[in-house]
């Protein structure tokens, strides 16, 4: 894969992670998951490409800047998603507990 294609993929990932951050800020979890899948597809393309990346300073600098932006957005997304996941886990735990209690009471009848 040529340098321009590699940078195009990193740019697309950066745009997707920015959209993911917006979705997380809006609590649009379905959209966040959809965008995450798209992001994963771009990462798969990059992993498939593997070696053969240019090593000139401009390419490395641009790639590093994009990766930093992606990581910054990812960290912000996690700050927004973790409380939601904790709440979801609590709800699931409560539902499972209610189910066990109902089952126990039915068994005693």
C-alpha positions as CSV (number, residue, x, y, z in Angstrom):
1,X,0.0,0.0,0.0
2,X,1.4,3.4,-1.0
3,X,1.9,6.2,1.5
4,X,-1.0,8.3,0.2
5,X,-3.4,5.3,0.6
6,X,-2.1,4.7,4.1
7,X,-2.6,8.3,5.1
8,X,-6.1,8.3,3.5
9,X,-7.0,5.3,5.8
10,X,-5.6,7.0,8.9
11,X,-7.5,10.2,7.9
12,X,-10.7,8.2,7.5
13,X,-10.2,6.6,10.9
14,X,-9.6,10.0,12.5
15,X,-12.8,11.3,11.0
16,X,-14.7,8.2,12.2
17,X,-13.3,8.5,15.7
18,X,-14.4,12.2,15.7
19,X,-17.9,11.1,14.7
20,X,-17.8,8.4,17.4
21,X,-17.0,11.0,19.9
22,X,-19.9,13.1,18.8
23,X,-22.2,10.1,19.0
24,X,-20.9,9.3,22.5
25,X,-21.5,12.9,23.5
26,X,-25.1,12.6,22.2
27,X,-25.6,9.2,23.9
28,X,-26.3,7.7,20.5
29,X,-24.9,4.3,21.3
30,X,-26.3,2.6,18.2
31,X,-24.5,5.1,15.9
32,X,-21.4,4.7,18.0
33,X,-21.3,1.0,17.5
34,X,-22.0,1.4,13.7
35,X,-19.1,3.8,13.4
36,X,-16.8,1.6,15.5
37,X,-17.5,-1.2,13.0
38,X,-16.5,1.0,10.1
39,X,-13.4,2.1,11.9
40,X,-12.5,-1.5,12.5
41,X,-12.7,-2.2,8.7
42,X,-10.2,0.5,8.1
43,X,-7.8,-0.8,10.7
44,X,-8.1,-4.3,9.1
45,X,-7.0,-2.8,5.8
46,X,-4.0,-1.2,7.5
47,X,-3.1,-4.4,9.2
48,X,-3.4,-6.3,5.9
49,X,-1.1,-3.8,4.2
50,X,1.6,-4.5,6.8
51,X,5.1,-3.5,5.8
52,X,6.2,-1.3,2.9
53,X,5.3,2.0,4.4
54,X,7.3,5.1,3.4
55,X,9.8,6.3,5.9
56,X,10.2,9.9,4.9
57,X,9.8,12.6,7.5
58,X,6.6,14.2,6.1
59,X,4.8,10.8,6.0
60,X,5.9,9.9,9.5
61,X,4.9,13.3,10.9
62,X,1.5,13.2,9.3
63,X,0.9,9.6,10.4
64,X,1.9,10.5,13.9
65,X,-0.4,13.5,14.0
66,X,-3.3,11.4,12.9
67,X,-2.6,8.7,15.4
68,X,-2.4,11.2,18.2
69,X,-5.8,12.7,17.2
70,X,-7.3,9.2,17.0
71,X,-5.9,8.3,20.5
72,X,-7.1,11.6,22.0
73,X,-10.6,11.1,20.6
74,X,-10.6,7.4,21.8
75,X,-9.7,8.5,25.3
76,X,-12.5,11.1,25.3
77,X,-14.9,8.4,24.0
78,X,-14.0,6.1,26.8
79,X,-14.6,8.8,29.4
80,X,-18.2,9.1,28.0
81,X,-18.8,5.4,27.5
82,X,-17.5,3.9,30.8
83,X,-20.3,5.4,33.0
84,X,-22.9,4.2,30.5
85,X,-21.4,0.7,30.5
86,X,-21.3,0.7,34.3
87,X,-25.0,1.7,34.4
88,X,-25.8,-1.0,31.8
89,X,-24.0,-3.6,33.9
90,X,-25.9,-2.6,37.0
91,X,-29.2,-2.9,35.1
92,X,-28.3,-6.3,33.7
93,X,-27.3,-7.4,37.2
94,X,-30.6,-6.2,38.7
95,X,-32.5,-8.0,35.9
96,X,-30.6,-11.2,36.6
97,X,-31.3,-10.9,40.3
98,X,-35.0,-10.3,39.7
99,X,-35.1,-13.3,37.4
100,X,-33.5,-15.5,40.0
101,X,-35.9,-14.3,42.7
102,X,-38.9,-14.9,40.5
103,X,-37.6,-18.4,39.7
104,X,-37.0,-19.1,43.4
105,X,-40.5,-18.0,44.4
106,X,-42.1,-20.0,41.6
107,X,-40.1,-23.1,42.7
108,X,-41.6,-22.8,46.2
109,X,-45.2,-22.8,45.0
